[in-house]
């Protein structure tokens, strides 16, 4: 039997709706560089094709952005950006 994972909701200001409640989760990414789990808080988006992390996590996780990643153009509400995609992350949510 698998453990159930529940998410908390964070109240955040919204220029459109006044306030919104975003589902957040503590996700652990495994760092091959330090052999430890790095905790990262993020918004849960069950419809997302991928997850974006700030560039600073690449060094903590031992990811070489040029050697280990592919570059793609991503599109979203904020427009178009170049993003590095690392396809081999090891992560866990809950136990």
C-alpha positions in Angstrom: 0.0 0.0 0.0 1.4 3.4 -0.9 1.5 6.3 1.5 -0.9 9.1 0.7 0.6 12.5 -0.1 -1.3 15.6 0.9 -0.5 19.1 -0.1 -0.8 22.3 1.8 -2.3 25.5 0.2 -0.5 28.8 0.4 -2.5 32.0 0.2 -0.9 34.4 -2.3 -1.9 37.8 -3.7 -3.3 37.8 -7.2 -3.7 41.0 -9.4 -6.7 39.3 -11.0 -8.6 37.6 -8.2 -7.3 39.4 -5.0 -6.0 36.2 -3.5 -5.5 32.6 -4.7 -4.7 29.4 -2.8 -1.8 27.5 -4.5 -1.0 23.9 -3.7 2.6 23.6 -2.5 4.8 20.6 -1.8 8.2 19.9 -0.4 10.1 17.9 -3.0 13.5 16.4 -2.5 16.0 16.4 -5.4 19.0 14.0 -5.0 22.4 15.7 -5.5 25.0 13.4 -7.1 27.5 16.1 -6.2 27.0 15.8 -2.4 25.1 12.5 -2.1 22.3 14.2 -0.1 18.7 15.1 -0.7 18.1 18.8 -1.4 14.7 20.1 -0.2 12.8 22.4 -2.6 9.4 24.0 -2.0 7.3 24.2 -5.2 3.8 24.7 -6.6 2.1 21.5 -7.5 1.0 21.5 -11.1 -0.4 18.2 -12.1 -0.8 19.3 -15.7 2.8 20.4 -16.1 5.1 18.7 -18.7 8.2 19.7 -16.7 9.2 21.6 -13.6 11.4 24.7 -13.7 13.9 25.4 -10.9 16.1 28.5 -10.4 19.5 28.2 -12.1 21.3 28.2 -8.7 20.0 24.6 -8.0 22.1 23.3 -10.9 25.3 23.7 -9.0 23.8 22.3 -5.8 22.6 19.2 -7.7 25.8 18.7 -9.6 24.2 19.5 -13.0 26.4 20.9 -15.8 23.9 23.1 -17.7 25.9 22.8 -21.0 26.9 19.1 -20.8 24.0 17.6 -19.0 21.0 19.6 -20.4 19.2 20.3 -23.6 18.1 23.8 -24.4 14.4 24.5 -25.3 12.3 27.5 -25.8 9.4 27.5 -23.3 6.2 29.4 -23.5 3.9 30.5 -20.7 1.9 33.4 -19.2 5.1 35.5 -19.0 6.0 35.0 -22.6 8.9 33.0 -24.2 12.2 32.0 -22.5 15.2 29.7 -23.2 15.3 26.9 -20.6 17.7 24.1 -19.9 16.0 20.7 -19.5 17.7 18.0 -17.4 15.9 14.7 -18.0 17.5 12.5 -15.3 16.6 14.1 -12.0 16.1 11.8 -9.0 13.4 13.2 -6.7 10.9 12.2 -4.1 7.7 13.5 -2.6 6.7 12.3 0.9 8.2 9.0 2.0 
